[in-house]
Amino acid sequence: RLSLRFLGSYLEKETQAKIYLLGIQPKSIKLGEKLSLEVKKTLSGLADFFQKNTFENE
């Protein structure tokens, strides 16, 4: 098993890109459970944020 720190470091070295890990806590982790409304809203907001801000610094 790889640690997330090791994986991030490896990817940074291989791609010369800055790697970030973003976690979203689910409302439930029961098998077969769909995404909660809260998680869907958070994902939508993050997608909007990254679409608006990803290429600003290039």
C-alpha positions in Angstrom: 0.0 0.0 0.0 1.3 3.5 -0.9 0.8 6.4 1.4 -0.8 9.5 -0.1 2.3 11.5 0.7 4.5 9.1 -1.2 2.1 9.0 -4.2 1.9 12.8 -4.3 5.6 13.2 -4.2 6.1 10.6 -6.9 3.5 12.3 -9.2 5.1 15.7 -8.6 8.5 14.4 -9.6 7.2 12.5 -12.7 5.0 15.3 -14.0 6.7 18.5 -12.7 3.3 19.6 -11.5 2.1 20.6 -8.1 -0.1 17.9 -6.6 -2.9 18.7 -4.1 -5.3 16.3 -2.4 -8.8 17.4 -1.8 -11.2 15.3 0.3 -14.9 15.6 0.7 -16.5 13.9 3.7 -19.5 11.8 2.6 -22.8 11.9 4.6 -22.9 8.1 4.5 -20.5 5.3 3.3 -23.0 2.5 3.2 -22.5 0.1 0.3 -24.6 1.0 -2.6 -25.5 4.5 -1.2 -25.7 7.3 -3.7 -24.0 10.7 -3.3 -25.9 12.9 -0.8 -27.3 16.3 -1.9 -24.6 18.0 0.2 -21.8 16.2 -1.6 -23.3 16.9 -5.0 -23.6 20.6 -4.2 -20.0 20.7 -3.0 -18.7 18.9 -6.1 -20.6 21.3 -8.3 -19.2 24.3 -6.4 -15.6 22.9 -6.7 -16.1 22.2 -10.4 -17.1 25.8 -10.9 -14.2 27.1 -8.9 -11.6 25.1 -10.8 -13.1 26.0 -14.2 -12.8 29.7 -13.3 -9.4 29.5 -11.6 -7.4 26.8 -13.2 -5.8 28.7 -16.1 -5.6 32.1 -14.4 -1.9 31.8 -13.5 -0.7 30.5 -16.9 
